[in-house]
Amino acid sequence: MSPEPTDTLQAGREALERHDWVAAYEALAEADRDAALSGKSLMLLADAAWFAGQPDAVIDALERAHAVLREEGDLSTAAMAAFRVAEQHAMRMAMPLAGGWMSKAEEMAAANPDWPVHGYLEWMRGVMTWIQGDIQAAVEHYDAAIEVAARTDDRGLRGKSLHDKGHALCLTGRVREGFALMDQAMASAVAGEMEPTAAGYVYCGMISACSRLGDYGRAGEWTAATTRWCERHSITGFPGVCRVHRAELLRVRGSWPQAEEQALLACEELPRFNLYFGLGPANYEVGEVRRRRGDLRGAEEAFARAHEFGFSSQPGLALLRLAQGKADAAMDAIRGALAEAAPGTVSRVRPLAAQAQIALAVDRLETAQAAAGELEEIAEKHETTSVRATASGVRGAVLLAEGRPEEALPQLRRAREGWQEVGAPYEVAEVRVLLGRAHGDLEEAEAAELELKAARSAFMRLGAAAAAESAARVLGELSGARKTPVRVRRAFMFTDIVKSTDLVAAIGDEAWESLLSWHDQELRSLFASHGGEVVHHTGDGFFVAFEGAAAAIECAVAVQRALSAHRREHGFAPQVRIGVHSAEATERGGDYGGGEVHKAARIAAIAGGAEILASVETIEEAGREIEVSERRKAPLKGFVDPVEIASIAWR
């Protein structure tokens, strides 16, 4: 046998020490090609391959390590290598292969009861009995694993076993005791007391447990601590399923672009690791982000992919059906989801909340009342903030529907405070809309406006265009009921598709409908992200109001760039003209009127395709360097004096 190549092997070990996984894998793989590696060096190659995203290389290295270690006479480590092969197959849900290698490890371990592999075998038995539904037996196996870990000073095994025991206890109703064990395991992980693979397992499991039990506050705190640990140790994150849990937390916290990015990255990584079971949850998270943004087509596609991978797309799909105006389909879907969720468990919380929302939308008050009652029963048993906030919010919505706004207010305030504690801005905004309606019913106009304006602003920041418009409509109804016109200063934008008839003729009705849907969703999202309020949608165009000129101009530029990018990537996109004018106008019931609004519309009407025209006073009001064409005075229909305008460079 040739001696191990010292230089490349040492380079690989040093790269592992500094967590440069790709460099470590490349160096160790080169060493493996140059000469036959020892069993322990092959185990290092497997470690590097895992974090370098080479899952097939992991199993290959471990299988060879097992054989070489047996030849070398290191039977204890050979048994551990066999266990790790079993673990890899179990992660891929290849249970016959996992069982075969597990039996091989058990057979070898029988030679010596003091070998460390016994602890890992007990841990795996705990996992398997948990999957089979015997949680009490699983806890006993985890306790046995913890005893071996203490004897062998294996902190990674101890952390994984503590975590899994805690998670199992939570599912038996011993939530406080269970989370205490998981917190202990996480503290060891972020203190650097275990290797990265074990730390990643513990973190991923903690976020999964927090998701299942609705404890997003705890998830957020441990994510922040884990991020700091990753930065200290030059670890960029944990791949695969772990990204899915992180995506859910990011979504709840309102970081929707990052949430979708993590979920889509998981969709790319999981097939490489043969972890196909994670593709359902990953696509579901993509769907939830898109549904909240108002991208109903994109959400439906993502939910369909989740279903293809055997994952329930509820309650997201039911709420999507409601948004599409398919109330009966929504009720049927959520009824089916609840039939599959065990009574009295936290798995029913989100479906029950969705059922109440759908039922209230279609005037099925009794169904909503029943959902509220069951949620309150679950909240009494599970003390997590999000579960209590959900129960209070649904009860408040039911009381409001019953015509009891005064009783609804304290429930809704508790819900708002709970979601604020969790750090869930979308849910806070949803409750604020209900609070605004309750105050409005009690003729407390100022309090109602405060809640509704806060909700609208939050939805706009998040990019939830449809929800922002809905909040604006409720605010408009409240203002309209008071019939008090107000003079305000806004930057008004009008958009319009140029020569839409020609484009329809060129691409066909079906493609046009698809393109128009994309146009509407993309523009609404951009308006919302720049603080714009859609006042009217005219079919081919929008009338939008912004708080200031700078936001309006920045949004106009973003619109034209988005259209240009779509044109480059897909071959065609509508030509849109945009006009912007900042001035005072009369606001009544969420609508704007007056001569200056008409002036903004006339400026848009004289713009060319893919052009942004703005009044010079608007450009000056923006207060920043904006590249424009030469200024010119343009006559506008219906106005005596011409208006000084300029074209804004956006390319």
Secondary structure by P-SEA (a helix, b strand, c coil): ccccaaaaaaaaaaaaaacaaaaaaaaaaaaaaaccccaaaaaaaaaaaaaaccaaaaaaaaaaaaaaaaaacaaaaaaaaaaaaaaaaaaacaaaaaaaaaaaaaaaacccccccaaaaaaaaaaaaaaaacaaaaaaaaaaaaaaaaaaaccaaaaaaaaaaaaaaaaaacaaaaaaaaaaaaaaaaaaccccaaaaaaaaaaaaaaaaaacaaaaaaaaaaaaaaaaaaacccccccaaaaaaaaaaaaacaaaaaaaaaaaaaacccccccccaaaaaaaaaaaaaaaacaaaaaaaaaaaaaaacccccaaaaaaaaaacaaaaaaaaaaaaaaacccccccaaaaaaaaaaaaaaacaaaaaaaaaaaaaaaaaacccaaaaaaaaaaaaaaaaaacccccaaaaaaaaaaaaaaaccaaaaaaaaaaaaaaaaaacaaaaaaaaaaaaaaaaaaacaaaaaaaaaaaaaaaaaaacbbbbbbbbbbbbbbcaaaaaaaaccaaaaaaaaaaaaaaaaaaaaaaccccccccccbbbbbbccaaaaaaaaaaaaaaaaaaaaacccccbbbbbbbbbbbbbcccccccaaaaaaaaaaaaccccbbbbcaaaaaacccbbbbccbbbbbcccccbbbbbbbbbcc
